[in-house]
Amino acid sequence: MQKMSLADRRDTISPFFPNFIIMTIYLLNAPILTSYGYWNFTGPLPVVYAKSKIKDGFTSAIGHQASADFLAQLLGVPVPMNRVAITMQAGDKALILRIKTRLPEGKLLTNEEIKTMPYELGWLVCEENLHPEWEPGISVTQVKPLPDYKLFLEFETGEQRIFDVTPYLEKGVFAQLKDLERFNLAIACYGTVEWPGDIDISPETLYRRSIPV
């Protein structure tokens, strides 16, 4: 199975900060949690609602041709079979094809068989990674709050980058950071950025979703 690189992702770009990646929307044939963290899995979704979720594009990680063909017919869009291993990042989302019947071990469904199976569509959201795959050099050594909810970051390699917190301000505890006085209390601590109230963002997220100065 091929591992998907960041370059292979079909990302949604922020209209406020064109070089800033907000999320990737995947198609999956199982609700797989690819890392420790906070996840939200909802459903079942009506087909019309599912179509609206992927209307701006998606990345297929459907590893079975019959499942890809079934989703293509169901959603009215081409769905390539793409057998890859993915790691969902904070903010990434996935439309899930969930077959409700337990299949015999090793059973591969044909196109005709999958059409007769009871199924549901679900919506999986990775809210935050708690223990992402660590990459050397991504520890934050310095942070400086900037206007418009941006952060100047310096990493242990000396690399300097800008991170936009705006897309997070409607999510859970991060809503507290709309208060600029609180936002400006950001500090570099234990390799990442923290705020009072146990609010933090993982160093991997800070690095991968920031842009070089």
C-alpha positions in Angstrom: 0.0 0.0 0.0 1.4 3.4 -1.0 1.7 6.1 1.6 0.2 9.5 0.6 2.6 12.5 0.7 1.5 16.0 1.5 1.9 16.9 -2.2 -0.7 14.3 -3.1 -3.4 15.9 -0.9 -6.3 17.9 -2.5 -6.4 20.7 0.0 -8.9 23.5 0.6 -7.2 26.9 0.7 -8.1 29.7 3.0 -9.6 32.7 1.2 -8.0 34.9 3.9 -4.5 33.5 3.6 -4.0 31.8 0.2 -0.9 29.9 1.1 -2.5 28.5 4.3 -3.9 24.9 4.1 -7.0 24.5 6.1 -8.0 20.9 5.4 -8.3 17.9 3.1 -11.5 16.1 2.4 -11.1 12.3 1.9 -13.3 9.5 0.7 -12.8 6.4 2.9 -14.5 3.0 3.1 -14.1 2.7 6.9 -14.1 5.2 9.8 -10.3 4.8 10.5 -8.7 6.9 13.2 -5.2 7.5 11.9 -3.7 9.1 15.0 -4.5 9.7 18.7 -6.6 12.9 19.1 -10.1 14.3 19.2 -12.4 13.0 16.5 -16.1 13.5 15.6 -18.0 10.9 13.6 -21.6 11.7 12.7 -24.2 10.1 10.5 -26.0 8.6 8.8 -25.9 11.3 6.1 -28.5 11.7 3.3 -26.9 11.3 -0.1 -27.9 14.9 -1.0 -26.1 16.2 2.1 -23.0 14.0 1.3 -22.8 15.5 -2.2 -22.8 19.0 -0.8 -19.9 18.0 1.5 -17.6 17.1 -1.4 -18.7 19.5 -4.1 -15.5 21.5 -3.9 -13.3 18.5 -4.4 -11.9 15.5 -2.5 -9.1 13.0 -2.3 -10.0 9.4 -2.8 -8.5 6.8 -0.4 -10.9 4.0 -1.5 -8.8 0.9 -1.9 -11.4 -1.4 -3.5 -12.6 -0.9 -7.0 -16.2 -2.0 -6.3 -16.5 0.5 -3.5 -15.1 3.3 -5.7 -17.6 2.4 -8.5 -20.5 2.3 -6.0 -19.6 5.7 -4.6 -19.2 7.2 -8.0 -22.7 6.0 -9.0 -24.2 7.2 -5.6 -22.5 10.6 -5.6 -22.6 11.3 -9.3 -18.9 12.1 -9.6 -15.9 10.0 -10.7 -14.2 8.3 -7.7 -10.9 6.7 -8.5 -9.7 3.6 -6.7 -6.7 4.7 -4.7 -5.1 2.3 -2.3 -3.0 4.5 -0.1 -2.3 5.0 3.6 -3.2 8.4 4.9 -2.7 10.3 8.1 -5.5 12.8 8.7 -4.3 16.1 10.2 -6.3 18.5 12.5 -9.1 20.0 10.4 -9.2 17.2 7.8 -12.5 15.5 7.1 -13.7 12.4 5.4 -16.9 11.1 3.9 -17.2 7.4 4.9 -18.9 4.6 3.1 -19.8 2.2 5.9 -21.0 -1.3 5.0 -23.3 -2.4 7.9 -22.9 -6.1 7.4 -19.8 -7.9 8.7 -18.1 -9.6 5.8 -16.2 -12.9 5.9 -12.5 -12.4 6.4 -10.7 -11.7 3.1 -14.0 -11.2 1.3 -13.9 -8.8 -1.6 -17.3 -7.6 -2.9 -18.1 -7.5 -6.6 -20.0 -4.5 -8.1 -23.3 -6.4 -8.0 -22.8 -7.6 -4.4 -22.0 -4.2 -3.0 -25.2 -2.8 -4.4 -27.2 -5.3 -2.3 -25.4 -4.5 1.0 -27.0 -2.3 3.6 -24.8 0.8 4.0 -24.6 4.2 5.6 -22.6 7.4 4.8 -20.8 9.0 7.7 -18.8 12.2 8.2 -15.5 12.0 10.1 -13.7 15.0 11.4 -10.2 15.1 12.9 -10.5 17.9 15.5 -6.9 17.8 16.8 -4.0 15.4 16.8 -2.7 14.7 20.3 0.3 12.5 19.4 1.3 13.3 15.8 4.2 11.6 14.1 7.2 13.7 15.3 9.4 15.3 12.8 12.9 16.6 13.8 13.2 20.3 14.0 9.6 21.3 14.5 9.8 22.3 18.2 8.8 25.9 18.6 11.5 28.0 20.4 9.9 31.5 20.0 6.4 32.9 19.3 5.2 36.4 18.8 1.5 37.3 18.4 0.8 39.4 15.3 -2.3 41.4 14.2 -5.2 39.5 12.6 -4.8 36.4 14.8 -1.5 35.4 13.3 1.6 34.0 15.1 5.3 34.6 14.2 7.0 31.3 15.0 10.7 30.3 15.2 11.5 26.6 15.2 14.6 24.9 16.7 16.2 24.7 13.2 16.1 28.6 13.1 13.3 28.5 10.5 10.8 31.3 10.8 7.2 30.9 9.8 3.7 32.5 10.1 0.7 30.6 11.4 -2.9 31.9 11.0 -5.1 30.9 14.0 -8.3 32.4 12.3 -9.7 29.0 11.1 -9.6 27.6 14.6 -11.4 30.4 16.4 -14.8 28.8 16.0 -13.6 25.4 17.3 -14.1 24.5 21.0 -11.7 26.1 23.4 -10.0 28.1 20.7 -13.1 30.4 20.7 -11.6 31.9 23.8 -8.7 33.3 21.7 -11.1 35.7 20.0 -10.3 37.9 23.0 -7.2 39.6 21.7 -5.8 40.1 25.2 -5.9 36.4 25.8 -4.6 35.7 22.3 -1.6 37.9 22.9 -0.6 35.8 25.9 0.7 33.1 23.7 4.0 31.6 24.9 6.5 29.0 23.6 6.4 26.1 26.0 7.6 22.5 25.8 8.2 22.9 22.0 4.8 24.2 21.1 2.6 27.3 21.6 0.3 27.6 24.7 -2.2 30.0 26.1 -3.7 30.3 29.6 -6.5 27.7 30.2 -4.5 24.7 28.8 -5.0 25.8 25.2 -2.3 24.7 22.8 -1.7 23.6 19.2 0.6 20.7 18.4 4.0 21.6 16.9 3.3 19.5 13.9 0.2 21.4 13.1 2.0 24.7 13.7 4.7 23.7 11.2 2.7 22.0 8.5 0.0 24.7 8.4 2.2 27.7 8.5 4.1 29.5 5.7 7.7 30.6 5.6 8.5 34.2 6.3 
